[in-house]
Amino acid sequence: MSYETYFQTNREKHLSQLQEWLSIPSISALSAHKEDVNRAAEWLANHLKEIGLEHVEVHQTNGHPIITADHLHAPGKPTILVYGHYDVQPVDPLNLWTTPPFEPAIRDGKLYARGATDDKGQLFLHVKAIEAILNQEKQLPVNIKLCIEGEEEISSASLPPFLEANRENLAADAILISDTSLMEPGKPAISTGLRGLCSLEIAVNTANTDLHSGTYGGGVPNALHAIVSLLATLHDEQGRVAVEGFYEGVPELSAMMREEFAKQGLNEDALTKSLGLDTLYGEEGYTFVERVGARPTLELNGVYGGFQGEGTKTVIPKEAHAKITCRLVGDQDPQDMLNKIRKHLNAHIQPGATLTITDGEKARAFNIDPTDRVLQVAADAYGTIYGTRALFTKDGGSIPIVETFSRVLEAPVVMMGFGLPDENLHAPNEHFNLENFDKGLLTIVEFLKTV
């Protein structure tokens, strides 16, 4: 029986199993759902045992459980470690869901439920692909290990120490992850880079109280004036970040990556119009997809202070605040970047104002050479099933655990996503297009049989 026939024959059963798993509200961020998260972990562990995987363990952590399993009966063949997560985002606002988020429903060729595409649905593809090969051929063409966590949506606090402590048991020739998207329907992509992240909050203080602008205006420092002038020093007129040393460790784009970016065929005029803008903006010398995928940024996420109620209040504010995040690339070190920004801000704060800086999140960027053999095999597998070979992209977002896997296990990471950008992950009416459920199963089988 061909794999296409096998999956079609078992499609209703597979979707029913996935719907059963999706019905468990494994929301890692909410303590009220801790037992549901445990139930989702146990459900998956039991299912892995049922399909023939071995050494299935549910590891308790200070947070939510981590599941490991393996099937190591292919001597001389590569070992592939599959990573995914079974926790999901909160569902608010609930009133915007067409059907309840934990009552999975299929409409118009799409499976609707929280976790359908992020990440239970995509992870389930690997489970069913492994099961199919074992059923069809009684053995796997590679050695398989799984490491599945329940804290991805809350920054994976328990996983890095777990990887360090279990480095030998989790050793692999490649790590396989499906938690990303195709570029668009029928156009697969493999990400070769994820930007890192660092964040900070600043507070500017002046007098010990708000002051009357008639009595004191023009004679004392104004916290809002001070923070606006300070923030304006962070960029130059060409859109570059003006912090000294900000671009240290940033690699220049190779000709190959610029060609891959160009193949995406993004229409910048159409994008501009769709966003209701007159023009795009950013660092000179780079296209939009290059700016958001492969260049570092410093963005203001919030600036606030002073009177914000209805009408006018003639006040000189005594304090003002700003929230800042940076997306990082290449070898940029998050803490080093925070130190450089701190030095810049302290050097540019106006007289009469004091500055308080609080560091926030820190995560390194992930990068992999697209010429790596395992990525080329993955691109070919997409080509065989989708009829279009995957493009190599760099994504502007951050998935910190990807860099951790690559660094700790010293193995290439292959991000074979099967979602679509418009599937409402993290939003009401999250869904998974079943066309990519069907093709995803075949693509993973093709990858495992050819890697």
C-alpha positions as CSV (number, residue, x, y, z in Angstrom):
1,M,0.0,0.0,0.0
2,S,1.4,3.4,-0.9
3,Y,1.7,6.0,1.9
4,E,-0.8,8.2,0.1
5,T,-3.3,5.4,0.2
6,Y,-2.4,4.5,3.8
7,F,-3.0,8.1,5.0
8,Q,-6.2,8.5,3.1
9,T,-7.5,5.2,4.5
10,N,-6.7,6.2,8.1
11,R,-7.5,9.9,7.7
12,E,-10.7,9.9,9.7
13,K,-9.2,8.0,12.5
14,H,-6.1,10.2,12.6
15,L,-8.2,13.4,12.7
16,S,-10.4,11.9,15.4
17,Q,-7.3,11.2,17.5
18,L,-6.0,14.7,17.0
19,Q,-9.4,16.2,17.9
20,E,-9.4,14.2,21.1
21,W,-5.9,15.7,22.0
22,L,-6.9,19.2,21.0
23,S,-10.0,19.0,23.3
24,I,-7.7,19.1,26.3
25,P,-7.2,22.8,27.3
26,S,-3.4,22.6,28.0
27,I,-2.9,26.3,28.6
28,S,0.5,26.5,30.2
29,A,0.2,30.2,31.2
30,L,-2.8,29.7,33.5
31,S,-2.4,27.9,36.8
32,A,-6.0,26.8,36.7
33,H,-5.1,24.6,33.8
34,K,-2.1,22.8,35.3
35,E,-4.0,19.5,35.5
36,D,-5.1,19.9,31.9
37,V,-1.5,20.4,30.9
38,N,-0.6,17.2,32.7
39,R,-3.5,15.4,31.1
40,A,-2.3,16.5,27.6
41,A,1.2,15.2,28.4
42,E,-0.1,11.8,29.6
43,W,-2.4,11.6,26.5
44,L,0.6,12.0,24.2
45,A,2.8,9.6,26.2
46,N,0.2,6.9,26.1
47,H,-0.3,7.4,22.4
48,L,3.5,7.2,21.7
49,K,3.5,3.9,23.5
50,E,0.5,2.7,21.5
51,I,2.3,3.4,18.1
52,G,5.4,1.4,19.1
53,L,7.8,4.0,20.5
54,E,10.0,2.9,23.3
55,H,11.4,4.3,26.6
56,V,8.5,6.7,26.8
57,E,8.9,8.9,29.9
58,V,7.1,11.8,31.4
59,H,9.6,13.9,33.2
60,Q,8.3,16.2,36.0
61,T,9.9,19.6,36.2
62,N,9.5,22.8,38.2
63,G,7.0,23.8,35.6
64,H,5.2,21.4,33.2
65,P,6.2,17.9,32.1
66,I,8.7,17.1,29.4
67,I,8.1,13.8,27.4
68,T,10.9,11.8,25.8
69,A,10.7,8.6,23.7
70,D,12.8,6.8,21.1
71,H,13.1,4.0,18.6
72,L,16.7,3.2,18.0
73,H,16.9,0.1,15.8
74,A,18.6,1.5,12.7
75,P,22.3,0.9,13.2
76,G,24.6,3.0,11.0
77,K,21.7,5.3,10.1
78,P,21.3,8.9,11.3
79,T,19.5,9.8,14.5
80,I,16.8,12.4,14.2
81,L,15.4,14.2,17.3
82,V,11.9,15.5,16.9
83,Y,10.9,18.5,19.1
84,G,7.5,20.0,19.6
85,H,5.2,21.4,22.3
86,Y,1.8,20.4,23.6
87,D,1.0,23.5,25.5
88,V,-1.2,26.2,23.9
89,Q,-2.0,29.9,24.3
90,P,-5.0,31.3,26.3
91,V,-8.1,31.7,24.3
92,D,-9.3,35.2,25.1
93,P,-11.4,36.9,23.8
94,L,-13.7,33.9,23.9
95,N,-16.6,35.7,22.3
96,L,-14.7,36.0,19.0
97,W,-14.5,32.2,18.5
98,T,-17.1,30.8,16.0
99,T,-16.9,27.4,17.7
100,P,-15.5,26.8,21.2
101,P,-11.7,26.6,21.2
102,F,-11.6,23.2,22.9
103,E,-14.4,21.6,20.9
104,P,-12.5,20.9,17.6
105,A,-14.5,21.5,14.5
106,I,-13.8,20.9,10.8
107,R,-15.2,23.6,8.4
108,D,-14.3,24.2,4.8
109,G,-11.3,21.9,4.8
110,K,-9.8,23.5,8.0
111,L,-9.6,22.1,11.6
112,Y,-10.5,24.8,14.1
113,A,-9.3,24.5,17.7
114,R,-6.7,26.2,20.0
115,G,-3.5,24.3,19.3
116,A,-4.6,23.2,15.8
117,T,-1.6,24.7,14.1
118,D,0.5,25.8,17.1
119,D,1.7,23.2,17.8
120,K,-0.3,20.1,18.5
121,G,-1.5,19.7,14.9
122,Q,2.0,20.0,13.4
123,L,3.6,17.8,16.1
124,F,0.9,15.2,15.5
125,L,2.2,14.9,11.9
126,H,5.4,13.4,13.1
127,V,3.7,11.0,15.4
128,K,1.5,9.7,12.6
129,A,4.3,9.6,10.0
130,I,6.4,7.5,12.4
131,E,3.4,5.2,13.1
132,A,2.8,4.9,9.3
133,I,6.4,3.8,8.6
134,L,6.3,1.2,11.4
135,N,3.0,-0.2,10.2
136,Q,4.0,-0.3,6.6
137,E,7.6,-1.4,6.9
138,K,7.9,-2.7,10.5
139,Q,11.1,-0.7,11.0
140,L,12.2,2.9,10.7
141,P,14.8,4.1,8.2
142,V,16.5,6.2,10.8
143,N,16.8,6.3,14.6
144,I,14.2,8.5,16.2
145,K,14.1,10.4,19.5
146,L,11.4,12.7,20.7
147,C,11.6,15.6,23.2
148,I,8.2,17.3,23.7
149,E,7.6,20.1,26.2
150,G,4.7,21.9,27.8
151,E,6.2,25.4,28.3
152,E,7.0,26.7,24.9
153,E,4.2,29.4,25.2
154,I,5.7,30.6,28.4
155,S,9.4,30.8,27.3
156,S,10.5,27.1,27.9
157,A,12.1,27.8,31.3
158,S,12.5,24.1,32.2
159,L,13.8,22.8,28.9
160,P,17.4,24.3,28.7
161,P,18.5,22.8,32.0
162,F,16.8,19.5,30.9
163,L,18.8,19.5,27.7
164,E,22.0,20.2,29.5
165,A,21.4,17.4,32.0
166,N,20.3,14.9,29.3
167,R,22.8,15.9,26.6
168,E,24.0,12.3,25.9
169,N,20.6,10.7,25.9
170,L,19.3,13.3,23.5
171,A,22.3,13.4,21.2
172,A,21.3,13.4,17.5
173,D,22.5,14.1,14.0
174,A,19.7,16.6,13.4
175,I,16.8,18.2,15.2
176,L,13.5,18.3,13.4
177,I,10.9,20.9,14.3
178,S,7.5,21.7,12.8
179,D,6.3,24.9,14.4
180,T,6.5,27.4,11.6
181,S,4.7,28.1,8.4
182,L,4.8,27.8,4.6
183,M,5.2,31.2,2.9
184,E,1.8,30.8,1.4
185,P,-0.4,28.0,0.1
186,G,1.7,25.6,-2.0
187,K,4.9,27.5,-1.3
188,P,7.0,25.8,1.3
189,A,9.9,27.4,3.2
190,I,12.6,26.4,5.6
191,S,13.9,29.0,8.0
192,T,17.6,29.3,8.2
193,G,17.6,32.0,10.8
194,L,15.6,33.4,13.7
195,R,16.3,36.7,15.3
196,G,17.4,36.9,18.9
197,L,15.9,39.3,21.4
198,C,16.6,41.6,24.2
199,S,14.4,44.1,26.0
200,L,14.5,46.9,28.5
201,E,12.4,49.5,30.2
202,I,13.5,53.0,31.1
203,A,12.1,55.6,33.5
204,V,13.0,59.2,33.4
205,N,12.5,61.3,36.5
206,T,12.8,65.0,37.1
207,A,11.2,67.0,40.0
208,N,9.8,65.2,43.1
209,T,6.3,66.1,42.0
210,D,4.3,67.2,38.9
211,L,4.5,71.0,38.5
212,H,2.1,73.7,37.3
213,S,3.2,74.7,33.8
214,G,2.3,78.3,34.4
215,T,4.4,78.7,37.5
216,Y,7.3,76.5,36.5
217,G,7.1,76.2,32.7
218,G,10.4,77.1,30.9
219,G,12.3,77.0,34.1
220,V,12.5,73.3,35.1
221,P,13.2,70.1,33.2
222,N,10.2,68.2,31.8
223,A,10.3,64.4,32.0
224,L,8.4,64.0,28.7
225,H,10.7,66.4,26.9
226,A,13.7,64.6,28.3
227,I,12.5,61.1,27.3
228,V,11.5,62.2,23.8
229,S,14.9,63.8,23.1
230,L,16.6,60.8,24.5
231,L,14.7,58.3,22.4
232,A,15.3,60.4,19.3
233,T,19.1,59.7,19.6
234,L,18.6,56.0,19.1
235,H,18.3,56.1,15.3
236,D,19.9,58.2,12.6
237,E,18.1,59.7,9.5
238,Q,19.0,56.6,7.4
239,G,17.1,54.3,9.7
240,R,20.2,52.8,11.3
241,V,20.5,52.3,15.0
242,A,22.8,54.9,16.4
243,V,24.1,53.0,19.4
244,E,27.8,52.7,19.3
245,G,28.8,49.1,18.5
246,F,25.2,48.0,17.7
247,Y,26.2,46.3,14.5
248,E,29.1,44.4,15.8
249,G,28.6,40.7,15.1
250,V,26.1,41.3,12.4
251,P,27.0,39.3,9.2
252,E,26.6,40.7,5.8
253,L,24.0,39.0,3.7
254,S,25.4,36.4,1.3
255,A,24.6,36.5,-2.4
256,M,22.8,33.2,-2.0
257,M,20.5,34.5,0.8
258,R,19.8,37.7,-1.1
259,E,18.7,35.6,-4.0
260,E,16.5,33.4,-1.8
261,F,14.9,36.6,-0.3
262,A,14.3,37.9,-3.9
263,K,12.6,34.6,-4.8
264,Q,9.9,35.3,-2.3
265,G,8.6,37.8,-4.8
266,L,7.2,40.2,-2.2
267,N,5.3,43.1,-3.8
268,E,6.3,46.0,-1.5
269,D,3.8,48.4,-3.1
270,A,1.0,45.9,-2.4
271,L,2.2,45.4,1.2
272,T,2.4,49.2,1.7
273,K,-1.2,49.6,0.5
274,S,-2.5,46.7,2.5
275,L,-1.1,48.3,5.7
276,G,-2.7,51.6,4.9
277,L,0.7,53.3,4.6
278,D,2.2,55.8,2.2
279,T,5.6,54.2,2.3
280,L,7.6,51.5,4.1
281,Y,10.5,52.6,6.4
282,G,13.7,51.1,7.6
283,E,17.4,50.7,7.2
284,E,18.6,52.0,3.8
285,G,20.2,49.5,1.4
286,Y,17.9,46.6,2.3
287,T,14.5,45.3,1.0
288,F,11.6,44.8,3.3
289,V,12.1,41.0,3.6
290,E,15.8,41.5,4.3
291,R,15.1,44.1,7.0
292,V,12.6,42.0,8.8
293,G,14.4,38.7,8.4
294,A,18.1,39.3,8.5
295,R,18.8,42.7,10.0
296,P,18.8,43.8,13.7
297,T,16.4,46.3,15.0
298,L,15.7,48.6,18.0
299,E,12.0,49.4,18.4
300,L,10.0,51.5,20.8
301,N,7.0,49.4,22.1
302,G,5.5,51.9,24.5
303,V,6.1,55.5,25.5
304,Y,4.0,57.0,28.2
305,G,3.8,59.7,31.0
306,G,2.0,62.8,32.0
307,F,-1.7,63.6,31.8
308,Q,-3.6,61.4,29.4
309,G,-7.2,62.0,30.4
310,E,-9.9,63.9,28.6
311,G,-9.3,67.6,28.1
312,T,-6.3,69.7,29.2
313,K,-4.2,69.6,32.3
314,T,-1.4,72.2,32.3
315,V,1.2,70.1,34.1
316,I,4.9,69.4,33.8
317,P,5.3,65.7,34.4
318,K,7.8,64.5,36.9
319,E,8.3,61.1,35.2
320,A,8.1,59.3,31.8
321,H,8.6,55.7,30.7
322,A,9.4,53.7,27.6
323,K,9.6,50.0,26.7
324,I,12.2,49.0,24.1
325,T,12.9,45.7,22.3
326,C,15.7,44.7,20.0
327,R,15.7,41.9,17.5
328,L,19.2,40.5,17.1
329,V,21.0,38.6,14.4
330,G,24.3,36.8,13.8
331,D,26.6,36.8,16.8
332,Q,25.0,39.7,18.7
333,D,25.1,38.9,22.4
334,P,21.9,40.1,24.2
335,Q,23.6,41.2,27.4
336,D,26.3,43.0,25.5
337,M,23.6,44.8,23.5
338,L,21.8,45.8,26.6
339,N,25.1,47.1,28.1
340,K,25.7,49.2,24.9
341,I,22.2,50.7,24.9
342,R,22.5,51.5,28.6
343,K,25.8,53.3,28.0
344,H,24.2,55.2,25.1
345,L,21.2,56.3,27.1
346,N,23.3,57.4,30.1
347,A,25.5,59.5,27.8
348,H,22.5,61.2,26.2
349,I,20.1,61.9,29.1
350,Q,19.6,65.7,29.4
351,P,20.8,67.6,32.5
352,G,18.3,67.7,35.3
353,A,16.8,64.3,34.5
354,T,17.7,61.0,36.1
355,L,17.5,57.7,34.3
356,T,16.5,54.2,35.6
357,I,17.1,51.2,33.3
358,T,15.7,47.7,33.9
359,D,16.8,44.8,31.7
360,G,14.2,42.3,30.5
361,E,14.3,39.3,28.2
362,K,17.4,37.9,26.5
363,A,17.7,35.4,23.7
364,R,20.4,34.7,21.1
365,A,19.8,34.5,17.4
366,F,19.7,31.1,15.5
367,N,21.5,30.7,12.2
368,I,22.2,27.7,10.0
369,D,24.0,27.4,6.6
370,P,21.3,26.5,4.0
371,T,23.9,24.4,2.2
372,D,23.9,21.9,5.1
373,R,23.0,18.5,3.6
374,V,20.0,17.8,6.0
375,L,18.4,21.1,5.0
376,Q,18.9,20.3,1.3
377,V,17.2,16.9,1.9
378,A,14.3,18.6,3.6
379,A,13.9,21.1,0.7
380,D,13.9,18.1,-1.7
381,A,11.2,16.3,0.4
382,Y,8.9,19.4,0.1
383,G,9.6,19.4,-3.6
384,T,8.6,15.8,-4.1
385,I,5.3,16.2,-2.3
386,Y,4.3,19.8,-3.0
387,G,5.8,20.0,-6.5
388,T,7.8,23.1,-5.4
389,R,11.1,22.9,-3.6
390,A,11.2,24.8,-0.4
391,L,12.8,28.3,-0.3
392,F,15.3,29.2,2.4
393,T,14.2,32.1,4.5
394,K,15.1,34.0,7.6
395,D,12.3,34.8,10.0
396,G,12.0,38.0,12.0
397,G,10.6,36.4,15.1
398,S,12.3,34.7,17.9
399,I,12.1,31.0,19.1
400,P,14.8,31.0,21.7
401,I,14.7,27.2,22.3
402,V,15.8,26.6,18.7
403,E,19.2,28.2,19.3
404,T,19.4,26.3,22.6
405,F,18.9,22.9,20.9
406,S,21.5,23.8,18.2
407,R,24.1,24.9,20.7
408,V,23.6,22.3,23.5
409,L,23.3,19.3,21.2
410,E,25.7,20.6,18.5
411,A,23.4,19.5,15.7
412,P,21.7,21.2,12.8
413,V,18.1,22.2,13.3
414,V,15.6,21.7,10.4
415,M,12.4,23.8,10.7
416,M,9.9,22.1,8.5
417,G,6.7,24.0,9.0
418,F,3.3,23.1,7.6
419,G,1.1,25.9,9.0
420,L,0.1,29.0,7.1
421,P,0.6,32.6,8.2
422,D,-3.1,33.4,8.3
423,E,-4.1,30.5,10.6
424,N,-4.8,32.7,13.6
425,L,-2.2,31.2,15.9
426,H,-2.4,33.0,19.3
427,A,-5.8,34.5,18.1
428,P,-9.4,33.4,18.1
429,N,-10.4,30.8,15.5
430,E,-7.0,29.2,15.2
431,H,-7.1,26.5,12.6
432,F,-5.0,24.1,10.5
433,N,-5.6,23.7,6.7
434,L,-6.1,20.0,6.2
435,E,-4.5,20.1,2.8
436,N,-1.2,20.7,4.7
437,F,-2.1,18.0,7.2
438,D,-2.3,15.5,4.3
439,K,0.8,16.8,2.5
440,G,2.7,17.3,5.8
441,L,2.4,13.6,6.6
442,L,3.8,12.6,3.2
443,T,6.6,15.2,3.4
444,I,7.8,14.0,6.7
445,V,7.8,10.3,5.6
446,E,9.7,11.4,2.5
447,F,12.3,13.2,4.6
448,L,12.8,10.3,7.1
449,K,13.2,7.9,4.2
450,T,15.8,10.0,2.4
451,V,17.8,11.7,5.1
